[in-house]
Amino acid sequence: MLQADEDSVHIDCQAIRSLIDAYLGGTLSAAQVAYLCDGILLSDQLGLDSELVRECLEEMTDPEINGELTALDAMHIRQRCSEI
């Protein structure tokens, strides 16, 4: 879920699961997911609720380094975010 306070918007595991669901459902491509994750990680106005959220975002960005996101990768990341 995206939660806003006075200074920023906070991203939690629910938001990560929603992003992955959009990818798995075909609404977003792997390239679009990587682009969104880059933007989230680089933003000064977006806060991350946990180190797990940061790790999951980092795994979905930089396809040149991490490889392109696959459905299997996405399902594993979603599972990790569901365990909290």
C-alpha positions in Angstrom: 0.0 0.0 0.0 1.1 3.5 -0.6 0.9 5.6 2.6 1.5 9.3 2.5 2.6 11.5 5.3 3.7 15.2 5.3 7.0 14.6 3.6 6.8 11.5 1.5 5.0 8.5 0.2 5.9 5.1 1.8 6.0 1.9 -0.2 5.4 -1.4 1.6 5.2 -5.1 0.6 1.6 -4.7 -0.5 2.7 -2.2 -3.1 5.4 -4.6 -4.3 2.8 -7.4 -4.6 0.5 -5.1 -6.6 3.4 -4.2 -8.9 4.2 -7.9 -9.4 0.5 -8.7 -10.0 0.4 -6.1 -12.7 3.4 -7.7 -14.3 2.2 -11.2 -14.0 -1.2 -10.1 -15.3 0.3 -8.6 -18.4 -0.5 -5.0 -17.6 3.2 -4.1 -17.2 6.2 -5.4 -19.1 9.5 -6.4 -17.4 11.0 -3.2 -18.8 8.3 -1.1 -17.3 8.7 -2.8 -14.0 12.4 -2.1 -14.1 11.8 1.5 -15.0 9.3 2.0 -12.2 11.6 0.3 -9.6 14.5 2.6 -10.7 12.3 5.6 -10.2 11.2 4.5 -6.8 14.7 3.8 -5.6 16.1 7.1 -6.9 13.3 9.3 -5.6 13.8 11.5 -2.6 10.0 11.7 -2.0 9.4 7.9 -1.7 10.2 6.1 1.5 10.6 2.3 1.8 8.9 0.6 4.8 11.6 -2.0 5.2 14.9 -3.4 4.0 13.0 -6.2 2.4 11.1 -3.7 0.2 14.4 -2.2 -0.9 15.9 -5.6 -1.7 12.8 -6.6 -3.7 12.9 -3.4 -5.7 16.6 -3.8 -6.4 16.0 -7.3 -7.7 13.5 -6.0 -10.2 15.7 -3.2 -11.6 18.8 -3.0 -13.8 18.1 -5.8 -16.3 21.6 -5.4 -17.6 23.0 -6.5 -14.2 20.2 -8.6 -12.7 18.8 -10.0 -16.0 15.3 -9.4 -17.2 12.6 -10.1 -14.7 10.9 -13.4 -15.4 7.6 -14.7 -14.2 9.4 -17.1 -11.9 11.5 -14.3 -10.4 8.4 -12.2 -9.9 6.6 -15.1 -8.1 9.6 -15.6 -5.8 9.8 -11.9 -4.9 6.0 -11.8 -4.4 6.3 -14.8 -2.0 9.0 -13.1 0.0 6.8 -10.0 0.4 3.8 -12.2 1.5 5.7 -13.7 4.4 5.6 -10.6 6.5 
